[in-house]
Amino acid sequence: MNFYSIKDKSHKVGFAQAMNNGLAPERGLYYPEVVPNYSEKFFETMGELSLPELATEVLAPYVESDISKTQLSEITKKVFDFEVPLFEVEENIFALELFHGPTLAFKDIGARFLSNSVGLLNKGKNIRVLVATSGDTGSAVANGFLGVDGTEVVVLYPKGKVSELQQKQFASLGQNITAIAIEGTFDDCQSLVKQAFTDDELNSKMNLTSANSINVARWIPQSVYYYWAVAQLPQNGKKSVISVPSGNLGNITSGLLAKKTGLHVDKFIAASNKNDIVPGFLASGKYEPRPTELTIANAMDVGDPNNFPRLLEIYNNDITAIQNEISGFSYSDEEIKQIIIDCYKANEYLLDPHGATGYASVKAFNKNNDHNCIFLETAHPGKFNTTVEAIINEKVVLPPKLEAFNKREINAQTMSKDFKDFKDFLLEA
């Protein structure tokens, strides 16, 4: 299996090189040269596999050039060592709970696969991992790489735009983790990371890689839980639809990659806050990025999604095909608050602000009740306890993992959004 650059398909590398590069030349995203085509028997029997076993079967074709199946099996046992339950919130509407990992967010899965792969394939090297975060990515990556020999992680986040508890999960760890608060937006943080990968001087002096979903070793493993979710659905003859809270588009494009391998999903939904770039594209066929607007669903505060080129690549730039297979819904802060209240009252199920958009989207889509609906609960509501408590007027009990982080002290440095400042830091650190 090789991976090519979406910007230059003549540029092809194996899995390890794609992972280490992060981005291809000219800021191109890597994409698998051949998308696996799993047998119908696999889809019929995948429900008999454990989650690590399923992950091994799904991921083997992508990594076989560099990771043996025995090694892959050991990695998936480490990555998928927590439950990923499909919880029925109400009739035919299921929450895929992706928040039972170490930092209680879906990004634990991709981040842990990446850190284990980097550790396996780069022994003896010193790797500097750059990651931009609007919240959960930073904590997942920082905790996944914490203490991994030969790695140094630099987390960039927009100053004042990430919850205190989220900051404590990545800006209080020390060791090989450095946190930098950028005076700007998440898009500014992304831009700094991208510029670093294309800077000749930096790349000649250090081994840089990315831990955002632009990295294939973080992006592709996220596809695993879509197979896992579909395998758990009731066999009632209904088609399935999956709603994905969407910001940088890594999550939904990994699901669409799974669909391309033959996974039985009728429709995907891109659920959004008021940064409705993708719902707008699905409605008009025109991609119109714009400055980020701040919302209570801050992980989706993205005005120019990094993974949009992968969305186009999956469908060979056929916008009509994209519009036929993906629907888009967006919600304001006030609407998100009301969604959380209504679901809590009706079902005694507490949504986080991101999952709320996914839940509302499947309800809007499935008015005729003719689909099995899955929405992704991407983070535990306790990660946004201040916001959620104000909405439901109740105390949110923090899980022990979160409570432990809450007692830590934030230790981060502040930096401008000027690339020269960031470059100087990397050269001097």
PAFI-516604 format. One record per residue (C-alpha): residue number from 1; residue in three letters; x, y, z. Coordinates in nm, 3 decimals. Each point is the difference from the previous one (the first is absolute). Layout:
% PAFI-516604
seq / type / east / north / up
NUM / ALA / X / Y / Z
...
***
This chain:
% PAFI-516604
seq / type / east / north / up
1 / MET / 0.000 / 0.000 / 0.000
2 / ASN / 0.135 / 0.338 / -0.102
3 / PHE / -0.139 / 0.343 / 0.074
4 / TYR / 0.000 / 0.279 / -0.256
5 / SER / -0.023 / 0.373 / 0.037
6 / ILE / -0.338 / 0.140 / -0.102
7 / LYS / 0.187 / 0.297 / -0.150
8 / ASP / 0.252 / -0.214 / -0.193
9 / LYS / -0.099 / -0.361 / -0.061
10 / SER / 0.347 / -0.083 / -0.128
11 / HIS / 0.128 / 0.050 / 0.354
12 / LYS / -0.048 / -0.338 / 0.171
13 / VAL / 0.135 / -0.135 / 0.329
14 / GLY / -0.066 / -0.292 / 0.234
15 / PHE / -0.193 / 0.020 / 0.324
16 / ALA / 0.297 / 0.077 / 0.225
17 / GLN / 0.125 / 0.281 / -0.220
18 / ALA / -0.348 / 0.149 / -0.039
19 / MET / -0.038 / -0.009 / 0.378
20 / ASN / 0.338 / 0.159 / 0.064
21 / ASN / -0.046 / 0.266 / -0.268
22 / GLY / -0.342 / 0.101 / 0.131
23 / LEU / -0.059 / 0.209 / -0.310
24 / ALA / 0.116 / -0.068 / -0.353
25 / PRO / 0.194 / 0.267 / -0.194
26 / GLU / -0.188 / 0.324 / -0.068
27 / ARG / -0.223 / -0.074 / 0.300
28 / GLY / -0.170 / -0.290 / -0.176
29 / LEU / -0.198 / -0.256 / 0.199
30 / TYR / 0.084 / -0.368 / -0.033
31 / TYR / -0.265 / -0.241 / -0.125
32 / PRO / 0.014 / -0.381 / -0.042
33 / GLU / 0.089 / -0.105 / -0.354
34 / VAL / -0.243 / -0.292 / 0.023
35 / VAL / -0.302 / 0.007 / 0.230
36 / PRO / -0.053 / -0.352 / 0.135
37 / ASN / -0.307 / -0.188 / -0.115
38 / TYR / -0.104 / -0.234 / 0.281
39 / SER / -0.207 / -0.308 / -0.074
40 / GLU / -0.370 / -0.028 / 0.073
41 / LYS / 0.086 / -0.284 / 0.238
42 / PHE / 0.214 / 0.240 / 0.202
43 / PHE / -0.293 / 0.239 / 0.041
44 / GLU / -0.233 / -0.286 / 0.092
45 / THR / 0.233 / -0.136 / 0.269
46 / MET / 0.177 / 0.312 / 0.134
47 / GLY / -0.238 / 0.008 / 0.296
48 / GLU / 0.163 / -0.322 / 0.125
49 / LEU / 0.337 / 0.172 / 0.042
50 / SER / 0.125 / 0.191 / 0.302
51 / LEU / 0.076 / 0.368 / -0.058
52 / PRO / 0.380 / -0.055 / -0.016
53 / GLU / -0.051 / -0.294 / -0.237
54 / LEU / -0.228 / 0.206 / -0.223
55 / ALA / 0.252 / 0.284 / 0.001
56 / THR / 0.279 / -0.234 / -0.105
57 / GLU / -0.200 / -0.131 / -0.297
58 / VAL / -0.107 / 0.347 / -0.112
59 / LEU / 0.342 / 0.165 / 0.031
60 / ALA / 0.225 / -0.282 / -0.126
61 / PRO / -0.019 / 0.094 / -0.373
62 / TYR / 0.101 / 0.361 / 0.073
63 / VAL / 0.310 / -0.076 / 0.206
64 / GLU / 0.122 / -0.336 / -0.134
65 / SER / 0.307 / 0.151 / -0.169
66 / ASP / 0.145 / 0.101 / 0.338
67 / ILE / -0.189 / -0.171 / 0.283
68 / SER / -0.050 / -0.376 / 0.015
69 / LYS / -0.339 / -0.137 / 0.097
70 / THR / 0.148 / -0.127 / 0.328
71 / GLN / 0.135 / 0.347 / 0.079
72 / LEU / -0.330 / 0.157 / -0.106
73 / SER / -0.191 / -0.233 / 0.229
74 / GLU / 0.214 / 0.111 / 0.294
75 / ILE / -0.062 / 0.366 / -0.086
76 / THR / -0.378 / -0.040 / -0.030
77 / LYS / -0.013 / -0.175 / 0.338
78 / LYS / 0.166 / 0.307 / 0.155
79 / VAL / -0.210 / 0.252 / -0.190
80 / PHE / -0.343 / -0.162 / 0.040
81 / ASP / 0.023 / -0.096 / 0.368
82 / PHE / -0.323 / 0.179 / 0.095
83 / GLU / -0.364 / -0.042 / -0.091
84 / VAL / -0.163 / 0.173 / -0.298
85 / PRO / -0.367 / -0.071 / 0.071
86 / LEU / -0.296 / 0.070 / -0.225
87 / PHE / -0.266 / 0.136 / 0.234
88 / GLU / -0.365 / 0.024 / -0.102
89 / VAL / -0.109 / 0.352 / 0.100
90 / GLU / -0.349 / -0.040 / -0.141
91 / GLU / -0.168 / -0.228 / -0.250
92 / ASN / 0.230 / -0.055 / -0.300
93 / ILE / 0.238 / 0.276 / 0.109
94 / PHE / 0.333 / -0.117 / 0.140
95 / ALA / 0.296 / 0.187 / 0.147
96 / LEU / 0.339 / -0.144 / -0.083
97 / GLU / 0.182 / 0.094 / 0.320
98 / LEU / 0.359 / 0.076 / -0.092
99 / PHE / 0.088 / 0.159 / 0.333
100 / HIS / 0.106 / -0.294 / 0.216
101 / GLY / 0.373 / 0.033 / -0.073
102 / PRO / 0.275 / 0.169 / 0.205
103 / THR / -0.099 / 0.360 / -0.083
104 / LEU / -0.371 / -0.071 / -0.057
105 / ALA / -0.011 / 0.102 / -0.366
106 / PHE / -0.011 / -0.184 / -0.332
107 / LYS / 0.345 / 0.124 / -0.092
108 / ASP / 0.156 / -0.239 / 0.251
109 / ILE / -0.033 / -0.273 / -0.264
110 / GLY / 0.189 / 0.163 / -0.285
111 / ALA / 0.252 / 0.165 / 0.232
112 / ARG / 0.089 / -0.326 / 0.174
113 / PHE / 0.035 / -0.185 / -0.328
114 / LEU / 0.228 / 0.275 / -0.126
115 / SER / 0.217 / 0.006 / 0.313
116 / ASN / 0.039 / -0.379 / 0.003
117 / SER / 0.087 / -0.004 / -0.371
118 / VAL / 0.250 / 0.283 / 0.035
119 / GLY / 0.163 / -0.179 / 0.293
120 / LEU / 0.023 / -0.328 / -0.193
121 / LEU / 0.124 / 0.138 / -0.331
122 / ASN / 0.239 / 0.270 / 0.120
123 / LYS / 0.217 / -0.165 / 0.261
124 / GLY / 0.330 / 0.185 / 0.031
125 / LYS / -0.136 / 0.319 / -0.156
126 / ASN / -0.103 / 0.327 / 0.161
127 / ILE / -0.344 / 0.102 / -0.125
128 / ARG / -0.166 / 0.335 / 0.063
129 / VAL / -0.380 / -0.024 / -0.019
130 / LEU / -0.191 / 0.319 / -0.079
131 / VAL / -0.372 / 0.020 / 0.070
132 / ALA / -0.257 / 0.278 / -0.022
133 / THR / -0.304 / -0.041 / 0.223
134 / SER / -0.331 / 0.162 / 0.073
135 / GLY / -0.027 / -0.220 / 0.309
136 / ASP / -0.017 / -0.378 / -0.013
137 / THR / 0.274 / -0.071 / -0.256
138 / GLY / 0.264 / 0.153 / 0.224
139 / SER / -0.093 / -0.202 / 0.305
140 / ALA / -0.027 / -0.327 / -0.192
141 / VAL / 0.333 / 0.046 / -0.178
142 / ALA / 0.183 / 0.129 / 0.307
143 / ASN / -0.114 / -0.289 / 0.215
144 / GLY / 0.059 / -0.253 / -0.279
145 / PHE / 0.362 / 0.112 / -0.045
146 / LEU / 0.075 / 0.076 / 0.366
147 / GLY / 0.328 / -0.170 / 0.088
148 / VAL / 0.051 / -0.158 / -0.344
149 / ASP / 0.376 / -0.021 / -0.052
150 / GLY / 0.147 / 0.213 / -0.276
151 / THR / -0.304 / 0.225 / -0.040
152 / GLU / -0.072 / 0.361 / 0.089
153 / VAL / -0.354 / 0.134 / -0.041
154 / VAL / -0.083 / 0.367 / -0.058
155 / VAL / -0.370 / 0.083 / 0.044
156 / LEU / -0.129 / 0.328 / -0.147
157 / TYR / -0.340 / 0.127 / 0.110
158 / PRO / -0.192 / 0.330 / -0.033
159 / LYS / 0.046 / 0.203 / 0.316
160 / GLY / -0.323 / 0.048 / 0.194
161 / LYS / -0.201 / -0.223 / -0.232
162 / VAL / 0.046 / -0.341 / 0.164
163 / SER / -0.174 / -0.102 / 0.323
164 / GLU / 0.210 / 0.000 / 0.318
165 / LEU / -0.050 / -0.371 / 0.052
166 / GLN / 0.108 / -0.076 / -0.358
167 / GLN / 0.313 / 0.212 / 0.053
168 / LYS / 0.084 / -0.190 / 0.316
169 / GLN / -0.004 / -0.325 / -0.197
170 / PHE / 0.289 / 0.106 / -0.224
171 / ALA / 0.162 / 0.307 / 0.159
172 / SER / 0.076 / -0.153 / 0.338
173 / LEU / 0.190 / -0.314 / -0.096
174 / GLY / 0.361 / 0.114 / -0.033
175 / GLN / 0.259 / -0.261 / -0.099
176 / ASN / 0.008 / -0.009 / -0.383
177 / ILE / -0.313 / 0.214 / -0.045
178 / THR / 0.011 / 0.378 / -0.063
179 / ALA / -0.315 / 0.212 / -0.026
180 / ILE / -0.011 / 0.337 / -0.180
181 / ALA / -0.299 / 0.237 / 0.012
182 / ILE / -0.017 / 0.180 / -0.334
183 / GLU / -0.145 / 0.350 / -0.014
184 / GLY / -0.245 / -0.084 / -0.277
185 / THR / -0.251 / -0.261 / -0.112
186 / PHE / 0.022 / -0.375 / -0.055
187 / ASP / 0.046 / 0.070 / -0.371
188 / ASP / 0.309 / 0.206 / 0.089
189 / CYS / 0.135 / -0.296 / 0.199
190 / GLN / -0.059 / -0.230 / -0.298
191 / SER / 0.175 / 0.245 / -0.228
192 / LEU / 0.312 / 0.006 / 0.221
193 / VAL / 0.020 / -0.379 / -0.004
194 / LYS / -0.041 / -0.015 / -0.378
195 / GLN / 0.264 / 0.268 / -0.054
196 / ALA / 0.245 / -0.189 / 0.220
197 / PHE / -0.033 / -0.312 / -0.217
198 / THR / 0.087 / 0.193 / -0.315
199 / ASP / 0.289 / 0.200 / 0.148
200 / ASP / 0.326 / -0.133 / -0.145
201 / GLU / 0.220 / 0.117 / 0.287
202 / LEU / -0.214 / -0.163 / 0.267
203 / ASN / -0.027 / -0.327 / -0.188
204 / SER / 0.374 / -0.013 / -0.063
205 / LYS / 0.073 / 0.031 / 0.372
206 / MET / -0.269 / -0.217 / 0.162
207 / ASN / -0.244 / -0.284 / -0.062
208 / LEU / -0.346 / 0.156 / 0.001
209 / THR / -0.332 / -0.181 / -0.016
210 / SER / -0.362 / 0.096 / 0.060
211 / ALA / -0.250 / -0.148 / 0.243
212 / ASN / -0.305 / 0.170 / -0.146
213 / SER / -0.243 / -0.197 / -0.213
214 / ILE / 0.202 / 0.104 / -0.304
215 / ASN / 0.230 / -0.288 / 0.105
216 / VAL / -0.109 / -0.331 / -0.152
217 / ALA / 0.099 / -0.186 / 0.318
218 / ARG / -0.256 / 0.201 / 0.193
219 / TRP / -0.261 / 0.034 / -0.270
220 / ILE / -0.042 / -0.358 / -0.121
221 / PRO / -0.029 / -0.174 / 0.343
222 / GLN / -0.310 / 0.210 / 0.069
223 / SER / -0.179 / -0.199 / -0.271
224 / VAL / 0.005 / -0.306 / 0.227
225 / TYR / -0.282 / 0.112 / 0.227
226 / TYR / -0.238 / 0.042 / -0.292
227 / TYR / 0.025 / -0.373 / -0.075
228 / TRP / -0.040 / -0.069 / 0.373
229 / ALA / -0.313 / 0.217 / 0.020
230 / VAL / -0.171 / -0.150 / -0.305
231 / ALA / 0.075 / -0.352 / 0.127
232 / GLN / -0.197 / 0.077 / 0.318
233 / LEU / -0.314 / 0.133 / -0.168
234 / PRO / -0.321 / -0.204 / 0.023
235 / GLN / -0.076 / -0.214 / -0.303
236 / ASN / -0.342 / 0.149 / -0.077
237 / GLY / 0.032 / 0.057 / -0.374
238 / LYS / 0.043 / 0.375 / 0.033
239 / LYS / 0.279 / 0.190 / -0.171
240 / SER / 0.251 / 0.184 / 0.216
241 / VAL / 0.098 / 0.365 / 0.023
242 / ILE / 0.292 / 0.136 / 0.201
243 / SER / 0.020 / 0.358 / 0.122
244 / VAL / 0.346 / 0.138 / 0.073
245 / PRO / 0.071 / 0.327 / 0.183
246 / SER / 0.233 / 0.157 / -0.256
247 / GLY / 0.269 / 0.263 / 0.032
248 / ASN / 0.329 / -0.085 / -0.167
249 / LEU / -0.172 / -0.290 / -0.188
250 / GLY / 0.246 / -0.270 / 0.108
251 / ASN / -0.273 / -0.194 / 0.178
252 / ILE / -0.262 / -0.001 / -0.272
253 / THR / 0.249 / -0.065 / -0.281
254 / SER / 0.132 / -0.304 / 0.187
255 / GLY / -0.360 / -0.123 / 0.013
256 / LEU / -0.043 / 0.066 / -0.371
257 / LEU / 0.321 / -0.195 / -0.064
258 / ALA / -0.160 / -0.293 / 0.185
259 / LYS / -0.311 / 0.034 / -0.216
260 / LYS / 0.220 / -0.010 / -0.310
261 / THR / 0.136 / -0.339 / 0.113
262 / GLY / -0.354 / -0.137 / -0.009
263 / LEU / -0.133 / 0.077 / 0.349
264 / HIS / -0.379 / 0.003 / -0.008
265 / VAL / -0.089 / 0.362 / 0.078
266 / ASP / -0.272 / 0.165 / -0.205
267 / LYS / 0.072 / 0.362 / 0.091
268 / PHE / 0.242 / 0.212 / 0.198
269 / ILE / -0.088 / 0.330 / 0.164
270 / ALA / 0.246 / 0.282 / 0.061
271 / ALA / -0.128 / 0.167 / 0.317
272 / SER / 0.134 / 0.347 / 0.071
273 / ASN / -0.023 / 0.300 / 0.226
274 / LYS / -0.031 / 0.346 / -0.156
275 / ASN / 0.334 / -0.057 / -0.176
276 / ASP / -0.210 / -0.164 / -0.270
277 / ILE / 0.260 / -0.016 / -0.277
278 / VAL / -0.080 / -0.358 / -0.096
279 / PRO / -0.381 / 0.018 / 0.026
280 / GLY / 0.027 / 0.310 / -0.218
281 / PHE / 0.211 / -0.188 / -0.253
282 / LEU / -0.246 / -0.290 / -0.005
283 / ALA / -0.286 / 0.240 / -0.067
284 / SER / 0.168 / 0.214 / -0.266
285 / GLY / 0.282 / -0.212 / -0.141
286 / LYS / 0.238 / 0.289 / 0.073
287 / TYR / 0.275 / -0.021 / 0.261
288 / GLU / 0.027 / 0.336 / 0.171
289 / PRO / 0.231 / 0.004 / 0.305
290 / ARG / -0.028 / 0.296 / 0.232
291 / PRO / 0.137 / 0.122 / 0.334
292 / THR / -0.082 / -0.218 / 0.299
293 / GLU / -0.285 / 0.096 / 0.231
294 / LEU / 0.023 / -0.099 / 0.366
295 / THR / -0.270 / -0.232 / 0.136
296 / ILE / -0.073 / -0.223 / 0.299
297 / ALA / 0.084 / -0.298 / -0.224
298 / ASN / 0.356 / 0.124 / -0.030
299 / ALA / 0.158 / -0.310 / -0.154
300 / MET / -0.201 / 0.077 / -0.314
301 / ASP / 0.108 / 0.364 / -0.015
302 / VAL / 0.176 / -0.043 / -0.334
303 / GLY / -0.038 / 0.237 / -0.294
304 / ASP / 0.219 / -0.184 / -0.253
305 / PRO / -0.004 / -0.377 / 0.066
306 / ASN / 0.333 / -0.172 / -0.060
307 / ASN / -0.153 / -0.321 / -0.128
308 / PHE / -0.226 / 0.152 / -0.264
309 / PRO / 0.235 / -0.117 / -0.281
310 / ARG / -0.044 / -0.358 / 0.124
311 / LEU / -0.377 / 0.037 / -0.022
312 / LEU / 0.038 / 0.098 / -0.364
313 / GLU / 0.250 / -0.280 / -0.065
314 / ILE / -0.230 / -0.270 / 0.139
315 / TYR / -0.259 / 0.100 / -0.260
316 / ASN / 0.243 / 0.084 / -0.284
317 / ASN / -0.108 / 0.365 / 0.023
318 / ASP / -0.357 / -0.096 / -0.094
319 / ILE / -0.195 / 0.260 / 0.196
320 / THR / -0.337 / -0.148 / -0.099
321 / ALA / 0.103 / -0.339 / 0.142
322 / ILE / 0.106 / 0.170 / 0.323
323 / GLN / -0.333 / 0.180 / 0.026
324 / ASN / -0.188 / -0.327 / -0.064
325 / GLU / 0.177 / -0.188 / 0.281
326 / ILE / 0.051 / 0.269 / 0.264
327 / SER / -0.248 / 0.235 / 0.163
328 / GLY / 0.091 / 0.304 / 0.205
329 / PHE / -0.161 / 0.168 / 0.302
330 / SER / 0.123 / 0.288 / 0.213
331 / TYR / -0.110 / 0.146 / 0.333
332 / SER / 0.052 / 0.324 / 0.190
333 / ASP / 0.113 / 0.008 / 0.362
334 / GLU / -0.354 / 0.065 / 0.118
335 / GLU / -0.129 / -0.295 / -0.201
336 / ILE / 0.274 / -0.225 / 0.139
337 / LYS / -0.093 / 0.099 / 0.354
338 / GLN / -0.365 / -0.085 / -0.063
339 / ILE / 0.093 / -0.334 / -0.161
340 / ILE / 0.197 / -0.097 / 0.313
341 / ILE / -0.293 / 0.097 / 0.225
342 / ASP / -0.260 / -0.182 / -0.211
343 / CYS / 0.200 / -0.322 / -0.027
344 / TYR / 0.081 / 0.000 / 0.371
345 / LYS / -0.366 / 0.047 / 0.094
346 / ALA / -0.136 / -0.251 / -0.251
347 / ASN / 0.263 / -0.274 / 0.029
348 / GLU / 0.204 / 0.071 / 0.314
349 / TYR / 0.302 / 0.002 / -0.231
350 / LEU / 0.245 / 0.287 / 0.035
351 / LEU / 0.158 / 0.114 / -0.326
352 / ASP / 0.315 / 0.203 / -0.041
353 / PRO / -0.031 / 0.306 / -0.229
354 / HIS / 0.154 / -0.185 / -0.296
355 / GLY / -0.202 / -0.317 / 0.033
356 / ALA / -0.309 / 0.221 / 0.030
357 / THR / 0.040 / 0.108 / -0.362
358 / GLY / 0.030 / -0.364 / -0.107
359 / TYR / -0.309 / -0.103 / 0.197
360 / ALA / -0.212 / 0.286 / -0.133
361 / SER / 0.114 / -0.073 / -0.355
362 / VAL / -0.116 / -0.363 / -0.001
363 / LYS / -0.335 / 0.102 / 0.149
364 / ALA / -0.042 / 0.257 / -0.275
365 / PHE / 0.109 / -0.249 / -0.266
366 / ASN / -0.203 / -0.297 / 0.120
367 / LYS / -0.345 / 0.151 / 0.037
368 / ASN / -0.156 / -0.305 / -0.168
369 / ASN / 0.180 / -0.237 / 0.241
370 / ASP / 0.123 / -0.214 / -0.292
371 / HIS / 0.370 / -0.013 / 0.096
372 / ASN / 0.214 / -0.133 / 0.281
373 / CYS / 0.171 / 0.318 / 0.113
374 / ILE / 0.341 / 0.032 / 0.161
375 / PHE / 0.148 / 0.325 / 0.124
376 / LEU / 0.351 / 0.033 / 0.136
377 / GLU / 0.038 / 0.115 / 0.359
378 / THR / 0.353 / 0.126 / -0.046
379 / ALA / 0.077 / 0.115 / 0.356
380 / HIS / -0.132 / -0.043 / 0.352
381 / PRO / -0.224 / 0.294 / 0.102
382 / GLY / 0.217 / 0.042 / 0.308
383 / LYS / 0.274 / 0.140 / -0.222
384 / PHE / -0.229 / 0.300 / -0.045
385 / ASN / -0.135 / -0.005 / 0.353
386 / THR / -0.027 / 0.376 / 0.044
387 / THR / -0.200 / 0.037 / -0.322
388 / VAL / -0.218 / -0.304 / 0.052
389 / GLU / -0.075 / 0.076 / 0.366
390 / ALA / -0.122 / 0.346 / -0.096
391 / ILE / -0.227 / -0.155 / -0.264
392 / ILE / -0.168 / -0.268 / 0.214
393 / ASN / 0.034 / 0.188 / 0.330
394 / GLU / 0.147 / -0.310 / 0.163
395 / LYS / 0.342 / -0.108 / 0.114
396 / VAL / 0.181 / -0.232 / -0.242
397 / VAL / 0.184 / -0.271 / 0.188
398 / LEU / 0.347 / -0.033 / -0.148
399 / PRO / 0.130 / -0.351 / -0.067
400 / PRO / 0.310 / -0.082 / 0.210
401 / LYS / 0.229 / 0.042 / -0.303
402 / LEU / -0.123 / 0.356 / -0.054
403 / GLU / 0.001 / 0.087 / 0.369
404 / ALA / 0.367 / -0.096 / 0.018
405 / PHE / 0.083 / 0.240 / -0.283
406 / ASN / -0.209 / 0.273 / 0.158
407 / LYS / 0.238 / 0.014 / 0.297
408 / ARG / 0.302 / 0.080 / -0.221
409 / GLU / 0.158 / 0.337 / -0.073
410 / ILE / 0.021 / 0.143 / -0.354
411 / ASN / 0.353 / 0.068 / -0.122
412 / ALA / 0.008 / 0.157 / -0.347
413 / GLN / 0.185 / 0.277 / -0.173
414 / THR / -0.166 / 0.268 / -0.213
415 / MET / 0.110 / 0.075 / -0.357
416 / SER / -0.114 / 0.219 / -0.288
417 / LYS / -0.141 / -0.152 / -0.319
418 / ASP / 0.307 / 0.118 / -0.192
419 / PHE / 0.176 / -0.300 / -0.155
420 / LYS / 0.343 / 0.152 / 0.067
421 / ASP / -0.064 / -0.019 / 0.374
422 / PHE / -0.103 / -0.364 / -0.024
423 / LYS / 0.294 / -0.087 / -0.224
424 / ASP / 0.244 / 0.168 / 0.238
425 / PHE / -0.147 / -0.197 / 0.288
426 / LEU / 0.044 / -0.331 / -0.184
427 / LEU / 0.358 / 0.082 / -0.095
428 / GLU / 0.093 / 0.107 / 0.352
429 / ALA / -0.184 / -0.264 / 0.198
***
